[in-house]
Amino acid sequence: MAGDGSETAEALWYVGPGKAEIRAEPIAAPGAGEVRVRALFSALSRGTERLVFSGGVPESEYKHMGAPFMGGAFPYPVKYGYAMVGRVEAGPAALIGKLVFALYPHQTVFNLAEKDVVALPEGVSPQRAALAANMETALNATWDGAADRARHIAVVGAGVLGLLVARLCSRMPGVTVTAVDIAPARADVARKLGIAFAAPSDAPTECDLVVHTSASEAGLATALRLAGNEATVLELSWYGSKDVKVALGGAFHRRRLKLVSSQVGQVAPSHRACWTHRRRLEAALKLLDDPALDALLAPPVAFADLPARLPGILDPASGALCQLIRYPAAVAA
């Protein structure tokens, strides 16, 4: 670090289909109202970042898919990510030394406005805090689906997002929840979270709410099949540029099903009058005071190894849940 507070950071950039590299970039000293954050852990969003990595972001969504502090522009090169945990090194005295979460890409050190970092609650480790963006999406989904008014809920797709939704719903009084997935190995993770598990062929039907997170046509068909009369099927998957066939024949109209989208970019309408994005993120971090959620965390990958490891991590067959990235500052701590 130079005496004036400037420094050279290293950041992950997606540079072409299936290609990523670490680039050095200078950062100035933090300005008025800013903090300097040294990265400890971040998390890959395996669904969204797989689409970015593969070039699957549709051109129509280039203006809408940008992460809050993304660098570059779609399709490439782009610095992307939104699940960063670090320690404040400079800025207001009250924040120096604090662990914080930020919606920032994968980068070793960075400056942000003080208002754009959120201090971690007591009891939430920096590793688990990397789930905050997913937890915020899951919390918003429970609002969009009015999960507190349901009695029987199925969550199709037992990845990170699906299991977080299921965990939140399972803690609601009077609600039964089943996670549904084609991968038998997910049953053990569901068990650690106190959630019932079923293969699609054995999943309960006549559900009041079905949440779909698998990003597959087969999963969506399963979700529609599990829905009871006048139930809601909440679609949390994002398919990028892929066209998806939806079975709207058969019993869809007779059963008066509702197929509803949910996306974290806006606070759910039911809560929008009272909740800001920051309040929702703060609530998500508090919900991570739950040691059982450590079952979702894959062993961390060193930041320096990330470009070489990305193809395997983002392969749908990898089986990884929340892939953590460990930065040099975490090793030195």
N, C-alpha and C positions, 0 to 999 in steps of 0.2 A: 504494500500500500504506500502510495506517495505521501509526502508530508502534507499535501493540500487535501488529503482525503479521497483523491481519485484512485481508481484501482482497475485492474483488468479482471473481468468475470469470464467464466466459461458457461456456455449455454448449449442445449440440444436444439438442433435445427433439423426439420424434415426437409430434404432437398430434392426429392424425386420419388417416384413410386418404389416403395420398398427400400429407400435409402435415407439414412440420417447421419449426421456428423456433429461433432462438438466444435463450436466456433468460439474464439476469443473475442471479447468486445469490451471497450473501455466504458467505465461508469464514473461519472463525476462525483464529487463530494455531495452528500445529501444537502438539499436546500432547506429553506425555511418551511416548517411543517412536514418535513420528510423524516423517515427513519431508514437506517441502513440495516438490512437483514442478511445474516449469514445462514445459508441453507443447511438443514440437518437431514430432513427426509421429504421426499415428495412421492406421489403415487401416480401411476399411469391409469388413465381412464381407458380400459381395454376396448370398450365399444367405440367411443368417439375417436380415440387416437388411432385405432386400427383403420378407421375410414380416412383419417388425415394421412397416415403412413402409406396407405394403398392408393391414394388419389381418388377416394370414393365420395368426397364432398361435392354435391351437385353445384354447378355454376350458379343456379338460381339462389343458392343459400350462402354464397361467398360473403355477402354483406351481413348476414345474420348469424353465421356460425363462429365469428371471431370470439375467442376467449377475451376476458377483460383486459389483459395486458399482453396480448399476442404481439409478436414481432413479425415483420414481413407481410405477405399476402397470399391467399389461396390462388392457385393450387400449391405452388412452391416458389421459393423457399419460405418456410414458415416456422416460427418459434411458438410452440403450442403447449398448453397444459394449464391446469387450474387447481392443483391440489398440493400446495407447498407449505411446509412447516420449517421455521427457522428461529434464530435467536437475534434479537435486536442488539446491535452493536453501537449505534449512534442515533441521536435524536433526543426527544424530551426525556428528562431524567427519570420520570415515572415509568418509562418503557424500557430503558436500557437493562439488558440482561434477561428480559422477559421472553418466553416462548410464545410465538404468534403463528397464526394461520393466515395465508393469503391466497387469493385466486391467481397465482402467478405461474408462468411456465417453469420448466426444469432448468435451473440456473444456480450457480454456486453462490452468488452474492448479488444483491440488487437494492435499489432505493425505491421506496413507495411513500405516498402520502400517509400520514399517521392514520387518517380515517379509513384507509384501505387494508389495515391489518387488524386482526382480532386476537386478543390475548387468550391463551388456552386456559380453561378452567382447571382448578386443582383436581387432581385425580385422573386427568386425561394425558396419557403419554404422547410424546411427539410422533411416535409411530402410529398410534391409533388416531391421532388428530388428522392424519393424512386422509382419513375416510370422510372428512367433513363435507366436501362437495357432494359426495354420494349420499350422505345422510341428509343433506339439505334437499336433494332431489326426492329422497324417500319420504321425508316429512311433507313436502309439498304434494306428493302423490296421495298420501293419506287424506289430505284436505280435499283434493280434487275428487277423490273417490268416496268422500263422506264415509270413511272406514268405520268411524265410531258409531254409525247407525246400522252397520251390517252385523249379521250373526254368524254367517259362514263365509269365509274368505279363502280363495285359492290364489296362490302366486305362481304363475307359470314362468319358469326360468329361475333357477336357484344360483344365479351369479351374485356378485356383490350387491347390486341394487335390489334384486329380488329378495335376497335374504335380509337386507336392512328393512325393506318394507314389511316383510313377514315378521321380523322381530318387533317392530313398532306396533303392528296390529295385534300381535300375541299378548301384548301388555295391556290391551284394552279390555275392560270388564265385559264378560258375557260373549266374547268373540272366539270362535275356533278358527284356526289358520292351518293351511296345509301348503307346503312348498312342493312344487311339481317340477320334475326335471327328468331328462332321458339319461343322465349320467348317474349311475348308482353311487359313485363316490361322494356325491353331494349329500347323501343321506347322513353321513357321519358329521358333516359340518352343521347341517340342520339340527341334528341331535344336540350338538354342543350349544346351540342357540335356543334349545327348548322348543323346537318347531317340529310338528309332524311332517313327514315326507312321504311322497308317493310317486311312482312312475305314472306317466300319462294314462296308461290303461287301468290303473287302480285308483285314480284320483277321484275325490268326491264330486258328485254332480249337484245340481240345484243350489249352487252358491249364490249369495246375494251380491257379492263383488268378486270379480276375477281381475287380477292385475297381471298384465303380460309384459315380460322383460326379456324374452329370449331372442328377439330380433330375427325370428324365423317364421316362415309361412306356416310350418307345421305347428309351432307353438301357438300362433294366433288361432289356428283352427281348433286346437285343444282348448284354448281359453273360451272360445265361443261355445264349445260343446259342454263345458263345465258350468256355464251360466244358467241360473234358474229363471223362472218367469219374471219379466220386467227387471232383470238384473243389469248391472253396469259392468262392462268390460273396459278396463282402463288400460290404454296402450301407452306404455313407457318406452318401448323400443324406438330407436331411430335407425332408419334403413339407408340413409344417405341417398345415393342415386339408384338404388335397387327398387324395381317395381315389385309390388307384393299383391298376390291374389287373395281376396277376402271372400269367404263363403257367406254371402248375404242371401242365399236362397234357403231352401229347407225350412227350418223352424225359426229363422232369424226374426221375421216379421210376426209370425204367429205368437212367439214368446215375448214380443215387444222389447227386445234387447236394446241396450244403449251402448254404442261403441264410442268412447270418449278419449281424447288425447290429453296427455299431461306432460308438461315441459317446465323445467325449472327457471327459464328466463323471465317468467312473470309469476308473481305470487298468486296462488289460487284465488279465484274470485270470492270465495266464501270468507277469505281472511284479508283481502286486499285493503279494506278500509282501515284496518288497525295494525297491519304488519308491514314493515319495510323489509327490503332485502337484507339489510344488516341485522335486524332483529331476528329474522329467520335463520341466518347463518349462526348467530350467537346461540339460538335455541338448538341448532343441530350439533354444535360443539358440546353443549351441556348433555345432550342425549348420548354422546360418546363416552360418558362416565359409566361405562358398562364393560367390565373386563371380558365378558363372554365374546365380545366382538373381535378380540384378538385372533379368534379362529379364522377370520377372513383375511388375515395378513399373510402374504407369501414372504419367505425369507428375502431380505433386501439384496438388490443388485448394486454394485458399485457404480457410481455415476460415470466414471471413465470407461466402464465396460458396456455402457448402455447401447451405443450404436451397433455393436456386434451382436448383442443379445436380443435386440428388439424383434427381429423376425420370429424367433422362437417364442418370446413372451406373448406377442400379439397373434400368434397362430391360434385359431379357435380351438384346436385340439390340445393346446398346452395344459389346460386344466387349472391354470393359475387363477386365483381370485384377485385380491388387491395386491398388485405388484409394487412393492416399495422400492424406492431408489435411495441409496445411502450416499451422502456427500462427505468429502474429506473432513469437514468440521465435526461430523458425528463420530467419525473414527477417532479423532483427536480428543474428543470430550472425555 
